[in-house]
Amino acid sequence: MIDSHIAEITGLYRYPIKGLTPERLSRVPLRVGKTLPADRRYAIENGPSGFDPDAPQWKPKIQFLMLARNERLAELDTRFDDASHVLTIRRDGRIVASADLETAAGRAAIEAYFSENFQPELKGPPKVLSGRDHSFSDVARKVVSIINLDSVRAIENMLDGVAVHPLRFRANLYVKGWPAWSELDLVGRTLAVGQARLQVVKRIVRCPATNVDPETAKRDLEIPPTLSRHLGHMDCGIYAEVIADGDIGVGDAVAVEEPKLV
């Protein structure tokens, strides 16, 4: 039973721009009904999507540049500064673009970079999108994604010992201490991390983005088919919604709360 296993947060990440570089964090505030601060705050539209920044609604990821189809994104090293709203893009250690995403001129500069350098992948003019506190998540609700590192190790065993970089799964929280795959049974359960509480709402069905090595940008594995062959499904990881405020950080314990008696 997973109830008796206390997990530990070993990695904490946000993804300010959908499809671009994960940013490692040490500690973050979680707020009810919100994602990690600035997680998937922006996306690069790949052809007209109909997204309205004044009335933001969820759109499928196929509308944006994304690793599932555009693995060359992993060749970029990007950083977003919250105070200045500046996105800096490096390739091979050299700055190739840097601009304020909250200004028209800044967005145009970033759009120009993608227009010039990602032409084969584009279905129309690229456009930097954002909308209030909208999150360009793969799912319509605002969630925190969690990966169990023991499940990643189990995938390595399925692949005859081939190393699987955990960042292939682009999670917010990476935890250790749960038996492999036991997290998939937590849907409906509540996780306690200090004062914060998260309710697990969904298993994560993996897509071809996990086939891309985040360090080499090569599509070198077939993780969803491997999961399907061995487990009969393509699930790895869970989504949770924040239901009680609290700050969380690397090294914090994650406990599964006992179900309330009714």
ABEGO torsion letter per residue (X at the ends): XAAABBBBBABBBBBABBGBBBBBBABBBBBBGBBBBGBGABBBBBEBAGBBAABBBBBBAAABBBAAABAAAAABBBBBBAAAGBBBBBBGGBBABBBBAABAAAAAAAAAAAAAAAAAABAEBBBBBBBEABBBBABABBBBBBBBAAAAAAAAAAAGGBBBBAAAAGBABBBBGBBBGAAAAABGBBBBBEABBBBBABBBBBBAAAABBAAAGBBABBAAAAAAAAAGBABBEBBBBBABBEBBBBGBBBBBBBBBBX
